[in-house]
Amino acid sequence: MATYLSEQCSSTRTAERLFTHRNTVLRRLARADDLLPRPLADNVTAVAAALEVARWRN
């Protein structure tokens, strides 16, 4: 998710950066979207901020 957000929500660039297939990225994003209380598309900034805070805390 963090890579996807840092790549400005581009699944193609995310797949290239993670050395994986684009469909794998799309499946993982769909799974994350299922787990989130609100859809990622409606909540991109909050999710990005939460991931950044989590990174700082570790």
N, CA, C and O atoms as CSV, one atom per row, in Angstrom:
chain,resi,resn,atom,element,x,y,z
A,1,MET,N,N,0.825,-1.165,0.000
A,1,MET,CA,C,0.000,0.000,0.000
A,1,MET,C,C,0.883,1.247,0.000
A,1,MET,O,O,0.617,2.199,-0.734
A,2,ALA,N,N,1.919,1.240,0.813
A,2,ALA,CA,C,2.792,2.413,0.897
A,2,ALA,C,C,3.471,2.673,-0.441
A,2,ALA,O,O,3.587,3.822,-0.868
A,3,THR,N,N,3.915,1.624,-1.095
A,3,THR,CA,C,4.555,1.789,-2.401
A,3,THR,C,C,3.555,2.298,-3.423
A,3,THR,O,O,3.879,3.169,-4.229
A,4,TYR,N,N,2.366,1.771,-3.396
A,4,TYR,CA,C,1.305,2.211,-4.305
A,4,TYR,C,C,1.034,3.702,-4.125
A,4,TYR,O,O,0.902,4.433,-5.106
A,5,LEU,N,N,0.953,4.145,-2.894
A,5,LEU,CA,C,0.704,5.558,-2.625
A,5,LEU,C,C,1.897,6.420,-3.019
A,5,LEU,O,O,1.719,7.515,-3.554
A,6,SER,N,N,3.110,5.938,-2.761
A,6,SER,CA,C,4.287,6.723,-3.145
A,6,SER,C,C,4.457,6.786,-4.658
A,6,SER,O,O,5.098,7.701,-5.174
A,7,GLU,N,N,3.890,5.824,-5.367
A,7,GLU,CA,C,3.916,5.837,-6.839
A,7,GLU,C,C,2.685,6.544,-7.406
A,7,GLU,O,O,2.332,6.347,-8.569
A,8,GLN,N,N,2.045,7.352,-6.595
A,8,GLN,CA,C,0.899,8.178,-6.991
A,8,GLN,C,C,-0.254,7.339,-7.538
A,8,GLN,O,O,-0.873,7.677,-8.547
A,9,CYS,N,N,-0.518,6.240,-6.842
A,9,CYS,CA,C,-1.643,5.345,-7.151
A,9,CYS,C,C,-1.578,4.742,-8.556
A,9,CYS,O,O,-2.602,4.554,-9.213
A,10,SER,N,N,-0.366,4.448,-8.997
A,10,SER,CA,C,-0.180,3.791,-10.286
A,10,SER,C,C,0.174,2.333,-10.050
A,10,SER,O,O,1.245,2.023,-9.528
A,11,SER,N,N,-0.727,1.443,-10.434
A,11,SER,CA,C,-0.464,0.020,-10.235
A,11,SER,C,C,0.678,-0.473,-11.122
A,11,SER,O,O,1.419,-1.376,-10.733
A,12,THR,N,N,0.822,0.104,-12.295
A,12,THR,CA,C,1.902,-0.298,-13.201
A,12,THR,C,C,3.257,0.063,-12.619
A,12,THR,O,O,4.154,-0.779,-12.581
A,13,ARG,N,N,3.422,1.296,-12.165
A,13,ARG,CA,C,4.696,1.715,-11.569
A,13,ARG,C,C,4.966,0.964,-10.268
A,13,ARG,O,O,6.116,0.646,-9.967
A,14,THR,N,N,3.922,0.679,-9.495
A,14,THR,CA,C,4.081,-0.077,-8.259
A,14,THR,C,C,4.603,-1.475,-8.570
A,14,THR,O,O,5.529,-1.956,-7.917
A,15,ALA,N,N,4.014,-2.117,-9.557
A,15,ALA,CA,C,4.452,-3.466,-9.944
A,15,ALA,C,C,5.908,-3.452,-10.402
A,15,ALA,O,O,6.678,-4.345,-10.050
A,16,GLU,N,N,6.284,-2.457,-11.174
A,16,GLU,CA,C,7.675,-2.364,-11.633
A,16,GLU,C,C,8.621,-2.170,-10.456
A,16,GLU,O,O,9.680,-2.795,-10.398
A,17,ARG,N,N,8.250,-1.322,-9.535
A,17,ARG,CA,C,9.104,-1.035,-8.381
A,17,ARG,C,C,9.228,-2.236,-7.452
A,17,ARG,O,O,10.282,-2.449,-6.852
A,18,LEU,N,N,8.160,-3.022,-7.327
A,18,LEU,CA,C,8.178,-4.198,-6.452
A,18,LEU,C,C,8.602,-5.478,-7.179
A,18,LEU,O,O,8.655,-6.548,-6.571
A,19,PHE,N,N,8.903,-5.371,-8.469
A,19,PHE,CA,C,9.304,-6.520,-9.282
A,19,PHE,C,C,8.262,-7.629,-9.234
A,19,PHE,O,O,8.583,-8.795,-9.007
A,20,THR,N,N,7.015,-7.242,-9.450
A,20,THR,CA,C,5.916,-8.204,-9.442
A,20,THR,C,C,4.979,-7.887,-10.602
A,20,THR,O,O,5.134,-6.872,-11.281
A,21,HIS,N,N,4.022,-8.755,-10.816
A,21,HIS,CA,C,3.066,-8.551,-11.898
A,21,HIS,C,C,2.003,-7.544,-11.471
A,21,HIS,O,O,1.637,-7.473,-10.297
A,22,ARG,N,N,1.521,-6.780,-12.417
A,22,ARG,CA,C,0.500,-5.768,-12.135
A,22,ARG,C,C,-0.759,-6.384,-11.532
A,22,ARG,O,O,-1.370,-5.789,-10.644
A,23,ASN,N,N,-1.153,-7.567,-12.001
A,23,ASN,CA,C,-2.346,-8.223,-11.459
A,23,ASN,C,C,-2.182,-8.567,-9.980
A,23,ASN,O,O,-3.152,-8.531,-9.221
A,24,THR,N,N,-0.965,-8.897,-9.572
A,24,THR,CA,C,-0.700,-9.171,-8.156
A,24,THR,C,C,-0.943,-7.918,-7.333
A,24,THR,O,O,-1.556,-7.974,-6.267
A,25,VAL,N,N,-0.464,-6.799,-7.828
A,25,VAL,CA,C,-0.678,-5.518,-7.142
A,25,VAL,C,C,-2.169,-5.219,-7.055
A,25,VAL,O,O,-2.658,-4.805,-6.004
A,26,LEU,N,N,-2.884,-5.421,-8.136
A,26,LEU,CA,C,-4.322,-5.144,-8.141
A,26,LEU,C,C,-5.074,-6.042,-7.164
A,26,LEU,O,O,-5.993,-5.581,-6.487
A,27,ARG,N,N,-4.696,-7.318,-7.083
A,27,ARG,CA,C,-5.335,-8.236,-6.123
A,27,ARG,C,C,-5.060,-7.815,-4.684
A,27,ARG,O,O,-5.954,-7.852,-3.838
A,28,ARG,N,N,-3.829,-7.417,-4.411
A,28,ARG,CA,C,-3.483,-6.987,-3.049
A,28,ARG,C,C,-4.202,-5.690,-2.682
A,28,ARG,O,O,-4.624,-5.513,-1.540
A,29,LEU,N,N,-4.338,-4.794,-3.639
A,29,LEU,CA,C,-5.070,-3.555,-3.384
A,29,LEU,C,C,-6.547,-3.834,-3.139
A,29,LEU,O,O,-7.165,-3.201,-2.283
A,30,ALA,N,N,-7.113,-4.772,-3.881
A,30,ALA,CA,C,-8.514,-5.142,-3.676
A,30,ALA,C,C,-8.705,-5.745,-2.292
A,30,ALA,O,O,-9.702,-5.467,-1.625
A,31,ARG,N,N,-7.768,-6.558,-1.861
A,31,ARG,CA,C,-7.853,-7.153,-0.520
A,31,ARG,C,C,-7.745,-6.077,0.558
A,31,ARG,O,O,-8.500,-6.086,1.531
A,32,ALA,N,N,-6.813,-5.160,0.383
A,32,ALA,CA,C,-6.663,-4.056,1.340
A,32,ALA,C,C,-7.930,-3.213,1.368
A,32,ALA,O,O,-8.367,-2.776,2.433
A,33,ASP,N,N,-8.509,-2.988,0.215
A,33,ASP,CA,C,-9.746,-2.210,0.124
A,33,ASP,C,C,-10.880,-2.900,0.885
A,33,ASP,O,O,-11.706,-2.236,1.512
A,34,ASP,N,N,-10.916,-4.236,0.828
A,34,ASP,CA,C,-11.921,-4.999,1.574
A,34,ASP,C,C,-11.730,-4.859,3.082
A,34,ASP,O,O,-12.702,-4.860,3.838
A,35,LEU,N,N,-10.488,-4.740,3.512
A,35,LEU,CA,C,-10.181,-4.668,4.936
A,35,LEU,C,C,-10.350,-3.266,5.521
A,35,LEU,O,O,-10.551,-3.112,6.726
A,36,LEU,N,N,-10.269,-2.255,4.673
A,36,LEU,CA,C,-10.402,-0.876,5.147
A,36,LEU,C,C,-11.865,-0.555,5.459
A,36,LEU,O,O,-12.766,-1.073,4.799
A,37,PRO,N,N,-12.106,0.296,6.457
A,37,PRO,CA,C,-13.487,0.653,6.796
A,37,PRO,C,C,-14.169,1.487,5.711
A,37,PRO,O,O,-15.391,1.445,5.566
A,38,ARG,N,N,-13.379,2.239,4.954
A,38,ARG,CA,C,-13.903,3.016,3.818
A,38,ARG,C,C,-13.030,2.721,2.610
A,38,ARG,O,O,-11.851,2.406,2.770
A,39,PRO,N,N,-13.577,2.814,1.411
A,39,PRO,CA,C,-12.775,2.526,0.213
A,39,PRO,C,C,-11.530,3.409,0.127
A,39,PRO,O,O,-11.564,4.583,0.499
A,40,LEU,N,N,-10.453,2.842,-0.358
A,40,LEU,CA,C,-9.201,3.574,-0.498
A,40,LEU,C,C,-9.375,4.821,-1.350
A,40,LEU,O,O,-8.819,5.872,-1.030
A,41,ALA,N,N,-10.131,4.718,-2.419
A,41,ALA,CA,C,-10.317,5.861,-3.326
A,41,ALA,C,C,-10.930,7.062,-2.616
A,41,ALA,O,O,-10.690,8.205,-3.005
A,42,ASP,N,N,-11.722,6.807,-1.575
A,42,ASP,CA,C,-12.358,7.894,-0.827
A,42,ASP,C,C,-11.500,8.384,0.330
A,42,ASP,O,O,-11.843,9.372,0.979
A,43,ASN,N,N,-10.387,7.705,0.597
A,43,ASN,CA,C,-9.660,7.933,1.833
A,43,ASN,C,C,-8.137,7.881,1.646
A,43,ASN,O,O,-7.423,7.498,2.573
A,44,VAL,N,N,-7.636,8.252,0.487
A,44,VAL,CA,C,-6.220,8.101,0.166
A,44,VAL,C,C,-5.327,8.866,1.138
A,44,VAL,O,O,-4.340,8.316,1.627
A,45,THR,N,N,-5.651,10.109,1.421
A,45,THR,CA,C,-4.804,10.933,2.283
A,45,THR,C,C,-4.731,10.376,3.702
A,45,THR,O,O,-3.652,10.328,4.293
A,46,ALA,N,N,-5.851,9.962,4.242
A,46,ALA,CA,C,-5.861,9.417,5.600
A,46,ALA,C,C,-5.071,8.110,5.682
A,46,ALA,O,O,-4.360,7.879,6.660
A,47,VAL,N,N,-5.188,7.267,4.680
A,47,VAL,CA,C,-4.450,6.004,4.671
A,47,VAL,C,C,-2.955,6.287,4.561
A,47,VAL,O,O,-2.158,5.669,5.266
A,48,ALA,N,N,-2.567,7.208,3.690
A,48,ALA,CA,C,-1.156,7.568,3.545
A,48,ALA,C,C,-0.602,8.128,4.850
A,48,ALA,O,O,0.512,7.787,5.247
A,49,ALA,N,N,-1.361,8.975,5.511
A,49,ALA,CA,C,-0.924,9.547,6.790
A,49,ALA,C,C,-0.792,8.467,7.853
A,49,ALA,O,O,0.173,8.471,8.617
A,50,ALA,N,N,-1.737,7.550,7.913
A,50,ALA,CA,C,-1.684,6.463,8.895
A,50,ALA,C,C,-0.471,5.560,8.662
A,50,ALA,O,O,0.182,5.140,9.617
A,51,LEU,N,N,-0.175,5.265,7.415
A,51,LEU,CA,C,0.994,4.447,7.115
A,51,LEU,C,C,2.280,5.162,7.492
A,51,LEU,O,O,3.222,4.535,7.977
A,52,GLU,N,N,2.324,6.447,7.277
A,52,GLU,CA,C,3.520,7.223,7.626
A,52,GLU,C,C,3.697,7.267,9.149
A,52,GLU,O,O,4.816,7.115,9.639
A,53,VAL,N,N,2.636,7.467,9.885
A,53,VAL,CA,C,2.701,7.471,11.349
A,53,VAL,C,C,3.150,6.100,11.858
A,53,VAL,O,O,3.973,6.011,12.768
A,54,ALA,N,N,2.614,5.054,11.278
A,54,ALA,CA,C,3.016,3.693,11.675
A,54,ALA,C,C,4.492,3.462,11.410
A,54,ALA,O,O,5.170,2.810,12.204
A,55,ARG,N,N,4.993,3.983,10.315
A,55,ARG,CA,C,6.414,3.836,9.993
A,55,ARG,C,C,7.282,4.570,11.023
A,55,ARG,O,O,8.327,4.063,11.433
A,56,TRP,N,N,6.853,5.742,11.431
A,56,TRP,CA,C,7.612,6.510,12.434
A,56,TRP,C,C,7.626,5.804,13.780
A,56,TRP,O,O,8.630,5.837,14.492
A,57,ARG,N,N,6.517,5.167,14.130
A,57,ARG,CA,C,6.408,4.540,15.454
A,57,ARG,C,C,7.248,3.274,15.569
A,57,ARG,O,O,7.577,2.851,16.677
A,58,ASN,N,N,7.598,2.667,14.445
A,58,ASN,CA,C,8.395,1.429,14.487
A,58,ASN,C,C,9.819,1.761,14.442
A,58,ASN,O,O,10.663,0.866,14.467
